[in-house]
Each structure stands twice: as structure tokens, then as C-alpha cells.
């Protein structure tokens, strides 16, 4: 079964074409950027081949998807002869609210629910809907599936997802913790258990998805029981440009003193804070490493602040689950930043992690233990693949129709 996976942002579309047999095969992947601007860019890549890039105005998502379909069927760069070879389309959808506790076949009602969640994810869900509607126009006979960032966390107990605000606001606005990165947390937990020959339904796992966006999840017996992101992706860890946990009184104080509008405050906590805002250097941990090595104190301090907050969540989620068997690092920082993993894991001996600095001296290696062989609590680096999760769910749901 050939499945096209789409991740539509407000001005971009990421895509992968996969052949979903017993062993999944990546046929092609690509990225369309600068949709709606004067000059857009399509970068299309086949495994083992040089990237194919074109620069052309991309007015909207319809035109963008047309371009990527042309690339997939191109005589020189394509991987299929015609569009009829596409058996299904899987979409990454940011927010499923309380409507979706799992991935869903896209029908009229599903689109209504996704639309009703636009207020919860105003930058993402409208773009996700555009991608769905564009595919309906271009390939009306092809089945489509939505895979939600939030659905894995719908198993959280009420005491974990509610905020201590007047209950009427939950009833009126569904204001509660939802969590994100669910496809990644679910994928790496299962992948690690498969590697270790463990039954995930018997284990307590903490997954650390650390990148420009970062979140931590407590997974007890295969179920998400708590996660660091909340109503929006702003809450939780310090991130590339997001503030993470921050005293709301401090935000109100800043808004008053700086005369900030709601839009300006939103920009502050989403785009001007985190590693970049505090360090004044960059949102990229690699840039902070260089600056810290050159003696920049704020860059060094930002790195330590980041690791400190990861440690705090690991400690608290160990308490939530009353134990721990495995800590997983994934995402751009989690998979590649040796220093961050060391800062976190060298402080975890109290819960049973016997850290192995020698094994940790690696970047981007999959399913690699960075704890010693006899460590009571294991620590592992696991590369994530959210597109593969989407393709698998799409295949399963379409096959059951």
C-alpha cells in the first residue's frame, strides 16, 4: 500500500511517500516552504539521490499540493507513474480536542470536529484542514486519515489534565491540559520496548522529546498518564523560543510595565523567550555550545536551565508513576546533544540510573543504551519517526474500511 503523509503548516507542507508492506519503505520526502509569499520553494528528495529543488510562487495549499504531486509523478524525479498509485493519505493534525482519542478516518463529521478545534490550535488546525480539503479536490476517491498530536494523551486521568481554575471555564472553553508530540512519545516508547524485548504493558517509561519544541511524557503500562505541554505547546519545558513554565503573575506584571497587548504577550512567550530569549544568542543548542565554549555565560546558563527543567520533570513523573524502568531521549536535541543528556543523566543515580559517559558519546544513533548494562533504570537514545506512525495508522484504518 502506497501512502502519502502530509504535515501542513500555515506556510509550509512536509510530506513523505511510503510503501507500507511488512517492512516500510521510504520512497520520497520533501518540503514546500514560503506558501503565500512572493517566491516559494519545493525541495524533493529520493533516498540515495541529490535533492530536487524548484523556486516558484506558491499562492496557497492547493497549488502547493499540486506541486508535490507533480514531483512524485515527475519522469526524472518521481517515484510513481500516476496518482492512482496513491492508496491513501495520512494527515498530521495538531489538535483533536476531546473529540479524538485515537486516529480517525476523515469524513464530514471528522472535518467538523477538526474545524471546531481551530480555536484551540489557530496556527495549525486551519492549515491541516486546508491540506485535507485540497486532497479532496485533487484526489476525491482516495481515503484520508487524521492522526492527532493530542490523541495519545487523552488517556490522562482527570486530576492530571484539569487546571485549578473555575470549572465553568473548562465547561465553556474546554480549557485543560491536552499535551502534544503524542505520535513521537508513543512511537519511541514502543520502539525501545521492542529493542529491549520488553512488554510495554508492564513498564514505566519517561519519554523526553527534546527539540526546538520540547515535551516530556509519563507512560505507565503503555498509557500516557501525564505530559508537560498543556492547553497549548507553550507550557512545560524551556524550549527554543517558547518560555515553558512561567509565573502568570510575572507575565501580567510584564504586560503592565511594558504596556504589552495580548498579541505582543503571545509573541513574547512563543517566539522571543526560551533558549534564544534568555541567551540572546540562538534557539539552536549547537550555537549555544559554541558560544558557551567561547565564554558566553548566558549561553552556558541557558543550557543548564534547560537540563535542570528536564531533570525536574523526570523526577516528578517518576513520583507520579511510583517508579521508573526507562528514560528515552528523542528529537533533535535528545538524539544529538551529548552534553544535554550528560547534564540530565549524571544527576539520576538516586532513581537507579547508572550513566555511561562513554556510550553517551554519540549523535543520532538509534536505540542506543547510554546507561550501564546493569543499571536498574535504563536510559536510551531512540530516533523518532512521526511520519511512519501516521502511515501505520492510516494503513490500519483504511484496511478496516
C-alpha positions in Angstrom: 0.0 0.0 0.0 1.4 3.4 -1.0 0.6 6.1 1.5 1.2 9.8 1.2 1.8 11.5 4.6 1.2 15.3 4.8 2.1 17.7 7.6 0.5 21.1 6.6 1.6 24.2 8.4 0.4 27.7 7.9 3.1 28.4 5.2 4.7 25.0 4.7 3.9 21.4 3.8 6.1 18.5 4.8 5.5 15.2 3.0 6.6 11.6 2.7 5.6 8.9 0.3 5.9 5.4 1.9 5.4 1.9 0.6 3.7 0.2 3.6 4.4 -3.5 3.3 5.8 -5.8 6.0 8.9 -3.6 6.1 8.0 0.1 5.5 10.0 1.7 2.6 10.5 5.5 2.2 10.1 6.3 -1.5 10.5 10.1 -1.3 10.1 13.0 1.1 10.0 16.8 0.7 9.2 20.2 2.0 7.3 23.1 0.5 8.1 26.5 2.1 7.0 30.1 1.9 3.4 29.3 0.8 1.6 32.6 0.1 4.8 34.6 -0.3 6.3 36.0 -3.5 8.7 33.1 -4.0 8.0 29.6 -2.7 10.4 26.6 -2.5 9.9 22.9 -3.1 12.7 20.6 -2.1 12.0 17.0 -3.1 14.4 14.1 -2.1 14.6 10.4 -3.1 16.8 8.2 -0.9 20.3 8.0 -2.4 19.6 10.8 -4.9 20.5 14.5 -4.8 17.6 16.8 -3.8 15.5 18.3 -6.5 14.6 22.0 -5.8 12.5 24.5 -7.6 11.6 28.1 -6.7 8.2 29.2 -7.8 5.3 31.3 -6.4 3.1 29.0 -4.3 -0.1 31.0 -3.7 -1.9 28.5 -1.5 -2.1 24.9 -0.2 -3.9 23.7 -3.3 -1.1 24.9 -5.6 1.5 23.5 -3.1 -0.1 20.0 -3.1 -0.3 20.1 -6.8 3.4 20.8 -7.0 4.3 17.9 -4.7 2.1 15.6 -6.6 3.8 16.7 -9.8 7.2 16.0 -8.2 6.0 12.5 -7.1 5.0 11.7 -10.7 7.8 13.5 -12.4 9.5 11.4 -15.1 13.0 12.1 -13.7 12.5 12.7 -10.0 9.2 10.9 -9.3 8.6 7.6 -7.6 5.1 6.7 -9.0 3.9 6.7 -12.6 0.5 8.2 -11.9 -1.6 9.5 -9.0 -3.8 6.3 -9.0 -1.0 4.5 -7.3 -1.6 6.6 -4.1 -3.8 4.3 -2.0 -4.4 6.6 1.0 -3.3 9.9 2.5 -2.5 10.4 6.2 -2.5 13.8 7.7 -0.8 15.1 10.9 -3.4 17.2 12.7 -2.3 19.3 15.7 -5.4 19.2 17.8 -8.2 16.7 18.3 -9.6 18.3 21.4 -11.8 15.9 23.4 -13.3 14.6 20.1 -10.5 12.2 19.2 -8.8 9.7 21.5 -7.2 7.9 18.5 -6.5 8.4 14.8 -9.6 8.8 12.7 -10.9 8.2 9.2 -11.7 11.6 7.7 -15.4 12.0 6.8 -17.7 15.0 7.0 -18.2 14.8 10.8 -14.5 14.4 11.4 -13.8 17.6 9.4 -16.4 19.4 11.5 -14.7 18.3 14.7 -11.3 19.3 13.4 -12.7 22.7 12.5 -14.2 23.1 16.0 -10.6 22.6 17.4 -9.3 25.5 15.3 -9.7 27.8 18.3 -7.5 25.5 20.3 -4.7 25.5 17.7 -5.3 28.6 15.5 -1.9 28.3 13.7 -2.1 24.6 12.9 -5.6 23.2 12.6 -6.8 25.6 9.9 -3.7 24.6 7.8 -4.4 21.0 8.5 -7.9 21.4 7.2 -6.6 23.2 4.1 -4.5 20.1 3.3 -7.4 17.8 3.8 -9.7 19.8 1.6 -7.0 20.3 -1.1 -6.5 16.5 -1.3 -10.3 16.0 -1.6 -10.4 18.3 -4.6 -7.3 16.7 -6.3 -7.9 13.1 -5.4 -11.5 12.8 -4.4 -11.6 9.0 -4.4 -8.6 8.5 -2.1 -9.3 7.7 1.6 -7.8 10.1 4.1 -6.9 9.6 7.8 -6.1 12.1 10.5 -3.5 11.4 13.2 -3.6 13.8 16.1 -0.7 15.2 18.2 -3.1 15.2 21.2 -4.9 11.9 21.0 -2.2 9.7 22.8 -2.6 11.9 25.8 -6.4 11.6 26.1 -5.8 8.7 28.5 -4.6 11.1 31.2 -6.7 11.0 34.3 -8.9 14.0 35.2 -6.7 15.0 38.1 -3.8 15.3 35.7 -5.4 17.2 32.9 -7.5 19.7 34.8 -6.3 23.2 35.8 -7.2 24.6 39.2 -9.4 27.4 37.7 -13.2 27.8 38.0 -14.7 24.7 36.5 -17.0 26.7 34.4 -14.1 27.7 32.1 -13.5 24.1 31.4 -17.2 23.6 30.5 -17.3 26.7 28.3 -13.9 26.6 26.6 -12.5 23.1 27.2 -9.6 24.8 29.0 -7.5 21.8 30.2 -4.2 20.1 29.5 -4.1 18.3 26.2 -0.4 17.7 25.5 1.4 17.4 22.2 4.1 15.3 20.4 1.8 12.3 21.1 2.8 10.4 18.0 6.5 10.8 18.8 6.1 9.7 22.5 4.0 6.7 21.6 6.4 5.7 18.8 9.7 5.8 20.7 8.3 4.1 23.7 7.1 1.1 21.7 10.3 1.1 19.6 12.5 1.0 22.7 10.5 -1.8 24.3 10.7 -3.8 21.1 14.5 -3.3 21.1 14.8 -4.4 24.7 12.4 -7.3 24.2 10.1 -5.8 26.9 6.3 -5.8 27.1 5.3 -2.1 27.2 2.2 -3.0 29.2 4.5 -4.0 32.1 6.8 -0.9 32.1 7.0 2.6 33.5 8.7 4.9 30.9 9.5 8.6 30.6 10.0 9.9 27.1 11.9 13.1 26.5 11.1 14.7 23.1 13.7 17.5 23.1 14.0 19.8 20.1 13.0 23.3 19.3 9.7 22.3 20.7 10.2 20.0 23.7 7.9 17.9 25.9 8.1 15.0 28.4 5.6 12.3 28.9 5.0 9.7 31.6 3.9 6.4 30.1 2.6 3.8 32.6 1.9 0.4 31.1 1.7 1.9 27.5 -0.7 4.7 28.6 0.1 8.4 28.8 -0.7 9.5 32.3 0.9 12.9 32.3 2.7 15.3 29.9 4.5 18.6 30.2 2.8 20.6 27.4 -0.7 21.8 28.3 -3.6 23.7 26.8 -1.0 24.9 24.2 2.5 23.9 23.4 3.8 26.8 25.5 3.6 25.1 28.9 6.3 22.8 30.3 10.0 22.7 29.4 12.1 25.7 28.3 12.2 25.4 24.5 13.9 27.0 21.6 11.8 30.2 21.6 8.9 29.2 24.0 9.0 30.2 27.6 7.7 27.0 29.1 6.6 27.1 32.8 6.4 30.7 33.9 4.6 32.5 36.7 1.4 34.0 35.2 1.8 36.8 37.7 5.1 37.6 36.1 3.5 37.8 32.7 0.8 40.1 34.0 3.5 42.3 35.6 5.4 42.5 32.3 2.3 43.3 30.3 1.5 46.2 32.7 5.1 47.5 32.9 5.8 47.2 29.2 2.3 48.1 28.1 2.1 44.8 26.1 -1.0 43.9 24.1 -2.3 40.3 24.1 -0.7 39.8 20.7 2.6 41.2 21.9 2.5 39.0 25.1 1.7 36.0 22.9 4.7 36.8 20.7 6.9 37.2 23.8 6.1 33.7 25.3 6.1 31.9 21.9 8.8 33.5 19.8 11.0 35.7 22.0 11.7 33.5 25.0 13.3 30.1 25.8 16.9 29.4 24.8 17.0 32.3 22.3 15.4 34.9 24.5 17.4 34.2 27.6 20.8 33.6 26.0 20.4 36.4 23.4 22.3 34.0 21.1 20.2 31.4 19.4 17.4 28.9 19.7 19.8 26.2 18.4 21.7 24.2 21.1 24.7 23.9 18.7 25.1 27.6 18.6 24.8 27.8 22.4 27.6 25.2 22.7 29.9 27.3 20.6 29.0 30.5 22.5 29.4 28.7 25.9 32.8 27.3 24.8 33.8 30.9 23.9 33.0 32.1 27.4 29.4 33.4 27.0 28.0 33.0 30.5 24.3 33.4 29.5 24.6 30.7 26.8 26.1 28.3 29.4 23.4 29.3 31.9 20.6 28.7 29.3 22.0 25.2 28.7 22.0 24.4 32.4 18.5 25.8 32.8 17.2 23.6 30.0 18.8 20.5 31.6 17.6 21.5 35.1 14.0 21.6 33.9 14.3 18.2 32.2 15.6 16.7 35.4 12.7 18.2 37.4 10.1 16.6 35.1 11.8 13.3 35.2 11.8 13.4 39.0 8.2 14.4 39.2 7.0 11.8 36.7 8.9 9.1 38.5 6.8 10.0 41.6 3.6 10.2 39.5 4.1 6.6 38.3 5.6 5.3 41.6 8.6 4.0 39.8 10.6 4.0 36.6 12.1 1.5 34.2 13.3 3.5 31.3 14.2 7.1 30.2 14.1 7.8 26.5 15.7 10.7 24.7 14.5 11.7 21.2 14.1 14.7 19.0 16.9 16.9 17.6 18.4 17.7 21.0 17.6 14.4 22.6 19.2 12.4 19.8 22.2 14.5 19.1 23.2 16.7 22.1 25.7 14.7 24.1 26.1 17.5 26.7 22.4 17.8 27.5 22.0 14.1 28.0 25.0 14.1 30.3 23.8 17.0 32.4 20.4 15.2 32.9 21.5 11.6 33.4 24.6 12.3 35.6 22.1 13.5 38.3 19.8 10.5 38.1 21.7 7.9 40.2 19.1 8.5 43.0 16.4 6.8 41.0 18.7 4.0 39.7 20.3 5.3 36.5 24.0 4.2 36.2 25.0 6.6 33.5 27.7 5.5 30.9 29.6 8.6 29.6 31.4 6.5 27.1 28.3 5.1 25.5 26.7 8.6 25.6 29.5 10.0 23.3 27.4 9.6 20.2 25.0 11.6 18.0 21.9 10.3 16.1 22.4 6.6 16.8 19.2 4.7 17.2 18.2 2.5 20.2 21.5 3.1 21.9 21.7 2.5 25.7 23.5 5.3 27.5 23.3 3.6 30.8 25.5 0.8 32.0 24.4 -2.8 31.4 23.4 -3.5 35.0 21.7 -0.1 35.5 18.4 -0.6 37.4 16.7 2.1 35.4 17.8 2.1 31.7 18.4 5.2 29.6 18.3 5.1 25.8 18.5 7.3 22.7 15.7 6.5 20.2 15.3 8.2 16.9 11.7 9.3 16.3 9.7 8.9 13.1 6.3 10.6 13.3 5.6 10.1 9.6 5.9 6.4 10.0 3.3 6.4 12.9 0.9 8.3 10.6 1.5 5.9 7.8 0.9 2.9 10.0 -2.3 4.3 11.5 -3.5 5.2 8.0 -2.9 1.8 6.7 -4.6 0.2 9.7 -7.7 2.4 9.4 -8.1 2.2 5.7 -7.6 -1.6 5.7 -10.5 -1.9 8.1 -12.9 0.1 5.9 
